[in-house]
Amino acid sequence: LKAEKNYSWMEPKLLARLLKTYGTRTQHILQNCSSKSDLGIEFGHGLFQRQVDYLIREEWALEVKDILCRRTRLG
């Protein structure tokens, strides 16, 4: 897969979850990332600052519950 090649630094399980959740929009979340540290703070269960920032900016997530339960289904 192209995504596996482009993001070879990422754990396959995390990449698979992002692709399943966001599809081609994953590239917007991971834009300019070249290592796991570029994802920012890890909040747990594979949820990183980069994803939270994307959800706030692009999907208008306003609360923790919105991010965990409605957007990522990690809650």
C-alpha positions in Angstrom: 0.0 0.0 0.0 1.1 3.6 -0.7 0.2 4.6 2.9 2.5 1.9 4.4 5.3 3.2 2.2 4.7 6.9 3.0 4.4 6.2 6.7 6.8 3.4 7.2 7.9 4.9 10.5 4.4 4.4 12.0 3.2 1.3 13.8 1.0 -0.7 11.4 -1.8 -1.0 13.9 -2.0 2.8 14.4 -1.8 3.5 10.6 -4.6 0.9 10.0 -6.8 2.6 12.6 -6.3 6.0 11.1 -6.9 4.8 7.6 -10.1 3.0 8.7 -11.3 6.1 10.5 -10.3 8.8 8.1 -9.5 7.2 4.7 -7.7 9.5 2.4 -8.1 12.3 4.9 -5.3 10.6 6.9 -2.8 12.4 4.7 -4.0 15.7 6.1 -3.5 14.5 9.7 -0.1 13.2 8.9 1.1 16.0 6.7 4.7 16.9 7.3 5.1 14.1 9.9 8.2 11.9 9.5 8.4 10.3 12.9 6.2 9.3 15.8 7.4 12.3 17.8 5.8 14.6 15.1 2.4 13.3 16.2 2.8 15.2 19.5 1.5 14.1 22.9 0.0 10.6 23.1 -3.1 10.7 25.2 -3.5 6.9 25.2 -4.9 4.1 23.0 -3.2 5.6 20.0 -4.8 9.0 20.2 -2.2 11.7 19.5 -2.2 15.5 19.6 -2.0 15.7 15.8 -5.3 13.9 15.5 -7.0 16.0 18.2 -5.8 19.2 16.5 -7.2 17.9 13.2 -10.6 17.1 14.8 -10.9 20.5 16.4 -9.8 22.3 13.2 -11.6 20.3 10.5 -14.5 18.5 12.2 -15.3 21.2 14.8 -14.9 18.9 17.8 -15.5 20.9 20.9 -15.4 18.5 23.9 -13.4 15.5 25.0 -16.6 13.4 24.8 -17.0 14.5 21.2 -13.5 13.4 20.3 -13.4 10.1 22.2 -17.0 8.9 21.6 -18.2 10.4 18.3 -15.1 11.1 16.2 -12.6 8.4 17.1 -14.7 5.8 18.9 -11.9 5.3 21.4 -14.2 6.2 24.4 
